[in-house]
Amino acid sequence: MLKSSSIVFVALIVTRFFGFLFNSLLTKNITQEEYGSYTFAWSTAQLGVGLLLLGISPATAYFVAFNRGKGDLEKVKTYTKTGFLLVVVLVLFSELGFAAVNRLYPNIFSLKKELILFMLLMFAIHGTGFFFNLIISGYRKPEMGSLFGATTPIVSYFSLIVLSSFGFGFYQILISIAASLGVQYILCALYVVKKWGFDGKFQPELTKGLIKFGIPLIFMDVSNGLLWSAGIYAIKFYDSFANVGIFSAASMITGVMLIFPQALLSIFSPVVSELFGKGDKEKIEHISSYIIERLLMLSFPLIAILLLFPEGILKIVFTQDYSSGAVTMQILSLSAFLTGVYLFFVTVINSSGHPQQNSKLMFIGAISNVISSIILVKYFGITGASMASLISSIIILAISFRWARQIVKVIIYRDRVSKIIIALASVLPCIYLVKLFLTNLFQAFILSLVILLIGYFIILMLLKTFREDDIALVRTVFGETKLSAAIIKTLQKGIS
């Protein structure tokens, strides 16, 4: 289990890293208007999959896992075949309906014909392909799904390098993005077929059960989608695709804040689930306090850099044109930080066997984001969208913390958190001086980043902030290697 989680950990980091590189290069090869329209189209396709495919894919994955646990492999294959054919039919009907609506109301999306085709293509690829990704999870192989997921940003990035070097334009780039996503899902499908087969029989009588189980999951999928895309739609409604592009760029950068929370939870989520199965709440409380501390320790330096260098980062990563999103990025970084924390409480709630509570939680957050976006974007533009995101994150964090505390006692040790805050506060004056005296943004950013990471780590060591749990985490991620031994030897000097 831990080996599987370690693979997920690495795959998540690789996915985020290449996604970052891809978006950075993409914005340098297309206009803000084009980047905004691309983001809008892809967001709409993803939201459409969650809304129109009736939750069939996650429902099928559940029945695959359920019947696999019972040892009924024949029924597993039957559900897989039935679920897939049902998804294909829904995709075809949705595409036809989508095309009809766009023909009757051509201004409903305000997209050019090529972007409409791109959106339909992404909907079809994501709708059918994501099915196989979830089936892999149903067979309890999430690490393989994560590895295949990393292929999309990697292939997209290198394809973009080739296309840009030959001077290809926006629409050729869109085709390469769709093809990259197709590569990921083809690999998923081939893996499923080769490892478990795809020779089950289609049984129409199973469709009713799949739809009945899947429809409640729509709320979860759509809510998750609206949590990060409501701002995009509000900006498009009140403003322009150019500002959608700026907001998306700022949001993409602050997504760096979620790398460590998602990676940590990929390792500890199965452990927490297992401990709930054993009823070992004391161990869960211990792990909970550790994860909260590490989320804060890893997030504080990132949020400090994002708050201090918003304009510089946008100029370095993207172009001068995106620097107007500096305030938006600062607010979104706070929202991303809170999101990283509440993801842990969501994991606790889910692992305890109460996933329906998380559905309610995400629905509340999505509604608050939609309402806040409609109100705030009208008056504050893209800054209003980031404010709406922050409000929804605060609401979800407050509710999830309260619900999680009803399940287990989440202990936050003030002395340990104080050490983390002291370590960060000790380094910030040096960074401020660098920013004050160095006029070159790139040099100031790089030097500040180096000072922050080295100084922060040294002070954490001096304050004895690390724990024996860190040693176990290093062994889990890196195994018994020379690198692992070197890291452990260093960390042991900072264990209290």
Sequence and secondary structure as in RCSB ss.txt:
>XXXX:A:sequence
MLKSSSIVFVALIVTRFFGFLFNSLLTKNITQEEYGSYTFAWSTAQLGVGLLLLGISPATAYFVAFNRGKGDLEK
VKTYTKTGFLLVVVLVLFSELGFAAVNRLYPNIFSLKKELILFMLLMFAIHGTGFFFNLIISGYRKPEMGSLFGA
TTPIVSYFSLIVLSSFGFGFYQILISIAASLGVQYILCALYVVKKWGFDGKFQPELTKGLIKFGIPLIFMDVSNG
LLWSAGIYAIKFYDSFANVGIFSAASMITGVMLIFPQALLSIFSPVVSELFGKGDKEKIEHISSYIIERLLMLSF
PLIAILLLFPEGILKIVFTQDYSSGAVTMQILSLSAFLTGVYLFFVTVINSSGHPQQNSKLMFIGAISNVISSII
LVKYFGITGASMASLISSIIILAISFRWARQIVKVIIYRDRVSKIIIALASVLPCIYLVKLFLTNLFQAFILSLV
ILLIGYFIILMLLKTFREDDIALVRTVFGETKLSAAIIKTLQKGIS
>XXXX:A:secstr
 HHHHHHHHHHHHHHHHHHHHHHHHHHHHS HHHHHHHHHHHHHHHHHHHHHSTTHHHHHHHHHHHHHHHT HHH
HHHHHHHHHHHHHHHHHHHHHHHHHHHHHSTTSS   HHHHHHHHHHHHHHHHHHHHHHHHHHTT HHHHHHHHT
HHHHHHHHHHHHHHHTT  HHHHHHHHHHHHHHHHHHHHHHHHHHH S     THHHHHHHHHHHHHHHHHHHHH
HHHHHHHHHHHHHS HHHHHHHHHHHHHHGGGGHHHHHHHHHHHHHHHHHHHHT HHHHHHHHHHHHHHHHHHHH
HHHHHHHHSHHHHHHHHS GGGGGGHHHHHHHHHHHHHHHHHHHHHHHHHHTT HHHHHHHHHHHHHHHHHHHHH
HHHHHTHHHHHHHHHHHHHHHHHHHHHHHHHHS     HHHHHHHHHHHHHHHHHHHHHHHH   HHHHHHHHHH
HHHHHHHHHHHHTT B HHHHHHHHHHH SSHHHHHHHHHHGGGB 
